[in-house]
Amino acid sequence: VFAVGCVFVAVALTPVPDINSFASRQVDQSTKIYDRTGQVLLYDYNRDAKRDVIPLSGISPNTINATIAIEDSSFYEHGGIRLTSIFRAILADAVGGSLSQGGSTITQQVVKNTLLTNQKSVVRKIHEWVLAIKMEQTYSKDQILETYLNNIPYGGTLYGIEAASESYFGIPAKDLTLAEAAYLASMIQAPTHYSPYGAHRTELDTRKDLVLERMKTLGFIDDATYTRARAEKVSFATAGQNSIIAPHFVFYILNQLETMYGANALVSGLKVTTSLDADLEVKAES
């Protein structure tokens, strides 16, 4: 009782980020340079991360359901935290002598990624629980889920479902098949470990099947859909295929944008259609 009292005193004396800062935060997004058709991507410019913020309506139900199934199956029922998961995590940490178990809901992950640091401490964890509850009282479930899917890492410099979908499959997130969505949901837990380009592809395949099984158990898909998705052959784009086309021209455009609108414009999610004919450029280079 004394120890618990000390923890809550420490929490009370430690500043907590204002939940209102969540709505006013600035999120960097990629600036994309296209050829004259608006279809051929010449270059995806970003400082630290590739990210394209899209509304929840622009994300396929397959992706939403796959993510909820593996990350937080009771997302639409809880109030920000799951007490059973917290107690299980506390017990595991006590037995293991570490703070390795999180028991985090999707809401807690949003709080941690947008309002707090990744530092592991009891005080920070309690702040996370408190802010998760406050966030659920301030924002809708769909707003929280949209933020989550636009910010979670998918490996390397990829942040958010749209950037991941375009980089791994060459399609927007709204067009992901069930198997493709299950693969991306599988990577959330450990993007580097489960990278399709790394040494753990078999583990990624196994986890993809686990996601599909969870979706079937939760009623998101029926038996026939589950069977088809497990058998679906999925091809990942070649690693590093997003090379720059017409680099001199592209960097001229970037320089013009920065001169006209300032450096911050380059991380504001611009989509720029230029006068370049990509087909003629490729032929000239070859």
N, C-alpha and C positions, 0 to 999 in steps of 0.2 A: 504494500500500500504506500509506503514511504517512497519507494522508487518510482511508482506511477505518479505520485504527487509531484516529485521533482521534475519528471518529464513534462507534465502539464504546466508547471511554473516556467520551465525553460521555453516552452512553446509560446506561452503568454508574453514573455519578454523579448521574443525574437520577431523582428518585422516580417510581415507576410505580404507578398505582392498583392496589389489591389486587383480584384477580379475584373474590374472595369478596364484594366490595361489590356485584357485579352482582346477586346473589340477594336482597340486602337493600334494594335501591333502592326509593324511593317513587315511584309513577307516578300523577299526577293523572288522574282520570276525571270525565266529565260526570255531573251529577245531572239526571235526567229527571223532569219532573212531568207526570203523565197525568190524564185525566178519570176518572170513576167506572168506565168500561168497561175501563180499562187499555190501551186501544188508541189513543186520540187524544192525541197529544203536545201539551201546552199550552206547554211551554218546556223548552229544553235549556240548563241553566245550566253555565257553566264560567268559570274565571278567565282563562286564557290560551289554552286549547285544547279542542277537542271531541275526546274520546277515550273509547272503550269497549273495555276489554280483554276478549277472548274467547279460548277455547281453540282450538287448531288444528283440532279436530274441528268447530268452528262456522264454519269457512271452507270455501267450496266448492273442490273439487279443481281446478276451472277456474282459480280465482284463484291457487292455489298453483303450478300448472304454468305459468301465464302469467308469473308473477313470476320463477320460476326460469329460464324460457326466455330472458327478456330481461336479467335482472340477473346471473345466476350459473349457467350451464347445467351446470357440473360440481360444484354445491353438495354433492351426496351422495357425491362421490368424493374431494375434496381434504381436507386436514387443517387448513383455516383460511385458507391463502394459496395462490395459484397462482404458482409461480415464473416461468412464461412471461409472465404478465401483469405481474409486477413488473419483469422485465427489459425488457419492451416499454415500460412506463411510464417507467423510468429513462432509456432511450434517447430517448424522446420529450421528456422534461423536459430532458435534456442538450442536445438539438438546439434546443429551443425556449427554453432559458434560464429556465425557470420550474418551478413545482411543480404544474402544472395537471393532469397525468395521474395518476389514482389506481390503476387496475387493481385496485380493491377487490372482494373477495368479499362475500357477504352477511354472513359472520361478521365481517369487518373493519368493515363498516358498522355492525353492532350494537355492536362495541367502540367505534367512534368516537362513536356517538350516546349511549351509556350510560356509558362509562368515561372518555372523553377529551374534549378540546375540538376545535373546528374549525380551530384554528391550524395553518397549513401550515409544517412544518419537517421536515428530515430526521430529527431525533431523535424527534419525535412520530410520524412514519411508521413508524420502526423499532419504537417502543413498540407501535404498532398491530399490526404483524406478530407480535410476541412474544405479546401478549395474545390475539390471534386463535388462535394455536396452543394457548395455555393454555386458552382457552375451549372449544375442540373436545375437549380432554382431560377437561374438567370437566362439560360439558353435552352432551346428545344433540343430534343434528341437528334433531329436531323442536322441542326447547326453544328452540334458537337461531332457527329459522324463525318460530316463534310469537311470540317477542319482536320480531323484525324487522317482521312484518306488523302488530303492535299499536303500533308506535312510529314508523314512517316517515311523513313528511309527504305529504299529498295536495293541498296548496294552502290558502292562508289559514290558518285556525285548525284545520284538519282534520288529525288525527293518527291513524293506524291504519286498517286496512281496514274495520272496522265503521262508524266515523263517516263514512268516505268513501262507502261503499255506501249508507248511509241518506241522506246529504246529496245525493249526485248522482243516485241512482236510487229512493230511498224504500223500499228493501228491505234486509233483513239480508244480511250477507256470504255466508251459506250458500246464498242463493237467486240469486246472480249468474249470469247466462248467460255463455256463453263469450265473446261479443263484449263484454259489459259488463266482464268480468274483464280482457280484453285492453286495453280503454281505460284502466282503472285502473292496470294494470301499465305502460302507456305513459307515464303521468304521473310515475312515480317519479323518473325522471332529472332532470326540471326541471318541478315542479308548476305554477309560475307561468306559464312559457312555454307549456306544453301544456294550460293550463286550457281547458275546453270553452266558457267564457264569454269568452275573450279573442280576440285577433286572429290566433291561429295554429291555428284549428280544422282547417284543411286538413292542417297538419303533424301534428296529433294523429291524424287519420284515417289518414294514411300510416304513422305509427308503430304504430298499432293493427294494421294489416295486416302490418307487420314482425313484431310479436309473434306473430301467428297463423302466419306463415310459419316462424318459429323453432320454434314448437310442433310444426308438421308435420314439420320436419326432424329434430327430436329424438325423434319417435315418440309425442308426447303425444296427437296427434289424427291421424286418417286424412284422406285427400284429400276425401272427401265432407263430413266435419265441417268441414274448413277452408273449403270452398266455401260451406257454409251460413252459417258464422260471418261470413265476409267480406260476405255479402249481407244479413246481419241489420240491420234498422233499429233503431238505439238512440236513445232520447230521454232527454236529461238533464233533471233537475228545473229549474224556473225558479230562477235565481240569487236568493238572498235570500228564498226562500219560507218559511223557518223563522221566521216572525214569532211573537210572543208572543200567546197567547190568554188573555183575562181577566187582564191584568197585575196589577191590585190584589190579586186572589185569589192569584195565583202568588207574588208577593213576600211576601204574608202567610205562605204555606206555607214559603217559604225562610227567613223570619225565625224561624218556629217551629222549624224544623229546626236552625238555627244556635244558637238559645237552648237547645234541649234536648240537642243532641249536640256542639256546638262547630263552629267554622268549618271545620275539616278534614273534617268529614262531608260538606260540600258538594262536595268534590272526591274523594270516595271511591267514586263509581260508583253512587249510590243510584238506585233506580227507585221513585218515589212515586205511588201511586194515590190520588186525592183523591175528594171527594164531588161535585165539579162535573159537571153535565151539559153537555157541550160543545155539543151540538145546540141546547139552549135558550139558551146563552150567545151563540152565533152569531146566532140569530134575534133575540135582544134587541138586539144591537148593530146589526143591519141594520134 
